[in-house]
Amino acid sequence: MTEIWHALIRAIELLVSLDPEVMEIVWRSLRVSGISCLLASLLCLPLGSLIHFHSFPGKRALINIIQTLFSLPTVIVGLFVFVLFSQAGPLGKAGILFTPTVMVIGQMILITPLLLGFTISALSGVSKEIVDTATSLGASGFQTALLMLKEARFAVLAAVIMGFGRALSEVGCAMMVGGNIKGFTRVITTTISLETSKGELELSIALGIILLLLALVINIALNRLQQR
């Protein structure tokens, strides 16, 4: 118990002193997760709108599949991306395995179902009267979609924040495709896993506290959006 207490004190010291190693890991985590969330949002918002506004055979089945993938295990995504970009894989010539770039791709795949599903749900919650009014005033399909996204902006933004939180807190995919290379691909979750396995609790606890604080910020933001 004394060892854990000392580790906690040391962890707080690392946080208060803005230890360069801690800040580097935190910044890399935020950068990788932020880029993956941004790119996934640019893909999922128009794609989700397309799925919502168009009727086609198998639409209900497609939505069910998307919702099922909400709980997609991170290690499965990591395995898929690893096989895809390994030397023997179809995209192995890209040479991006064990780099931040492939970590972004992995996290994009991980959070895409979440952003797609919640975008569709957000648009479904908008009153049909708005669509009818826009159509009667001569709005094009694209303009109507933009109008509905504007009406559902708080729900859509909540989905984006949830996607960012999911990307930031995952460990399996980042470990498998990033390699946990110090100073290059090491992020908060992979560092916690590694340092804990080595018995070095100070850095693990410090990063754990930061991860909890980030989770708190994300949760507060979601609550504010839900209230609005």
C-alpha positions in Angstrom: 0.0 0.0 0.0 2.9 2.4 0.8 4.4 1.7 -2.7 1.1 2.6 -4.3 0.8 5.8 -2.2 4.4 6.9 -3.2 3.5 6.1 -6.8 0.4 8.3 -6.6 2.4 11.2 -5.1 5.1 10.9 -7.8 2.3 10.8 -10.5 0.9 14.1 -9.1 4.4 15.6 -9.2 4.7 14.6 -12.9 1.4 16.3 -13.7 2.1 19.5 -11.7 5.6 19.8 -13.2 4.3 19.2 -16.7 6.8 16.5 -17.3 8.0 16.6 -20.9 7.5 12.8 -21.4 3.9 12.9 -20.0 3.0 16.0 -22.1 4.5 14.4 -25.3 2.4 11.2 -24.8 -0.8 13.2 -24.1 -0.3 15.5 -27.1 0.3 12.5 -29.4 -2.8 10.8 -28.1 -4.9 13.9 -28.6 -3.4 14.5 -32.1 -4.0 10.9 -33.4 -7.5 10.7 -31.9 -8.4 14.2 -33.1 -7.3 13.6 -36.6 -9.0 10.2 -36.8 -12.3 11.7 -35.5 -12.1 14.7 -37.9 -11.5 12.4 -40.9 -14.2 10.0 -39.8 -16.7 12.9 -39.3 -16.0 14.2 -42.8 -16.8 10.7 -44.2 -19.7 9.8 -41.9 -21.8 13.0 -41.9 -22.4 13.0 -45.7 -22.6 9.2 -45.8 -25.1 9.1 -42.9 -27.2 11.7 -44.6 -27.1 9.7 -47.8 -28.3 6.6 -46.0 -31.0 8.5 -44.2 -32.5 10.4 -47.2 -32.6 7.5 -49.6 -34.7 4.3 -49.6 -33.1 1.2 -51.0 -33.3 -2.6 -50.6 -31.5 -3.7 -47.4 -31.5 -0.3 -45.8 -32.9 -1.6 -42.5 -30.4 -4.5 -42.6 -27.5 -2.0 -43.2 -28.5 0.1 -40.3 -28.7 -3.0 -38.1 -25.2 -3.9 -39.1 -23.9 -0.4 -38.4 -25.5 -0.5 -34.9 -24.1 -3.9 -34.2 -20.6 -2.6 -35.0 -20.9 0.0 -32.2 -19.3 -2.6 -29.9 -16.7 -3.7 -32.4 -13.7 -5.0 -30.4 -10.6 -2.9 -30.8 -8.3 -5.9 -31.2 -10.4 -7.1 -34.2 -9.9 -3.7 -35.9 -6.2 -3.9 -35.0 -5.9 -7.3 -36.5 -7.7 -6.3 -39.7 -5.5 -3.1 -40.2 -2.3 -5.1 -39.3 -3.0 -7.7 -41.9 -4.0 -5.1 -44.4 -0.8 -3.1 -44.0 1.7 -5.8 -43.1 4.5 -6.7 -45.6 2.4 -9.7 -46.8 -0.8 -7.6 -47.0 -2.4 -6.0 -50.0 -1.3 -2.5 -48.8 2.0 -3.5 -47.4 3.9 -1.5 -49.9 2.6 1.7 -48.3 5.1 1.1 -45.5 3.1 2.8 -42.8 2.7 0.0 -40.3 3.9 1.0 -36.8 3.4 4.7 -37.6 0.9 7.3 -36.3 -0.7 7.3 -39.8 -1.8 3.7 -39.6 -3.0 4.4 -36.0 -5.3 7.1 -37.4 -6.6 4.7 -40.0 -7.3 2.1 -37.4 -9.2 4.5 -35.1 -11.2 5.8 -38.1 -12.4 2.3 -38.8 -13.2 1.8 -35.1 -15.4 4.9 -34.7 -17.0 5.0 -38.2 -19.9 2.8 -37.2 -20.5 5.0 -34.1 -20.6 8.2 -36.1 -22.6 6.7 -38.9 -25.3 5.3 -36.6 -25.7 8.4 -34.5 -25.8 10.6 -37.5 -28.6 8.6 -38.9 -30.4 8.6 -35.5 -29.9 12.4 -35.2 -31.4 13.0 -38.6 -34.3 10.7 -37.9 -35.2 12.8 -34.9 -35.7 16.0 -36.9 -39.3 16.9 -37.6 -40.5 15.9 -41.1 -42.3 19.2 -41.3 -39.0 20.9 -41.8 -38.2 18.6 -44.8 -41.7 19.3 -46.2 -41.3 23.0 -45.8 -37.8 23.1 -47.3 -39.0 21.0 -50.3 -42.0 23.2 -50.9 -39.8 26.3 -50.9 -37.7 24.7 -53.7 -34.7 23.5 -51.7 -32.6 20.9 -53.4 -31.7 17.6 -51.8 -28.3 18.9 -50.8 -29.8 22.0 -49.2 -32.4 20.0 -47.4 -29.7 17.7 -46.0 -27.7 20.7 -44.8 -30.8 22.2 -43.1 -31.5 18.9 -41.3 -27.9 18.6 -40.2 -28.1 22.1 -38.8 -31.3 21.3 -37.0 -29.7 18.1 -35.5 -26.3 19.8 -34.9 -26.3 19.1 -31.1 -27.0 15.4 -31.5 -24.4 15.2 -34.4 -21.8 17.0 -32.3 -22.5 14.7 -29.4 -21.8 11.7 -31.7 -18.5 13.3 -32.8 -17.5 13.8 -29.2 -18.4 10.2 -28.4 -16.3 9.1 -31.3 -13.4 11.1 -30.1 -13.7 9.6 -26.6 -13.9 6.1 -28.1 -10.7 6.7 -30.1 -8.9 8.3 -27.2 -9.6 5.5 -24.8 -8.9 2.4 -27.0 -5.8 0.4 -26.5 -5.9 -2.8 -28.6 -5.8 -1.3 -32.1 -3.1 1.3 -31.1 -0.9 -1.4 -29.6 -1.2 -3.8 -32.5 -0.7 -1.4 -35.4 1.3 1.4 -33.7 3.8 -0.9 -32.0 4.0 1.4 -28.9 7.3 2.9 -30.0 8.7 5.4 -27.5 8.7 9.0 -28.9 6.9 8.0 -32.0 3.7 5.9 -31.6 3.3 5.7 -27.8 0.0 7.1 -26.6 -1.7 7.3 -23.2 -3.4 3.9 -23.2 -0.5 1.9 -24.6 1.9 3.6 -22.1 -0.3 2.7 -19.2 -0.4 -0.9 -20.3 3.3 -1.1 -20.8 4.4 0.7 -17.7 2.0 -1.3 -15.5 3.3 -4.6 -16.8 6.8 -3.4 -15.9 5.8 -2.4 -12.4 6.5 1.3 -13.1 3.3 2.8 -11.5 4.2 6.5 -11.4 3.9 7.2 -15.1 0.9 4.8 -15.4 -1.0 6.6 -12.6 -0.2 10.0 -13.9 -1.5 9.2 -17.4 -4.5 7.4 -15.9 -5.4 10.5 -14.0 -5.1 12.5 -17.3 -7.2 10.0 -19.1 -9.9 10.2 -16.4 -9.9 14.0 -16.6 -10.3 13.9 -20.4 -13.1 11.5 -20.0 -14.7 13.8 -17.4 -14.4 16.7 -19.9 -16.0 14.6 -22.7 -18.8 13.5 -20.4 -19.6 17.1 -19.3 -19.6 18.2 -22.9 -22.0 15.4 -23.8 -24.3 16.3 -20.9 -24.4 20.0 -21.9 -25.3 19.0 -25.5 -28.0 16.6 -24.3 -29.5 19.3 -22.2 -29.6 21.7 -25.2 
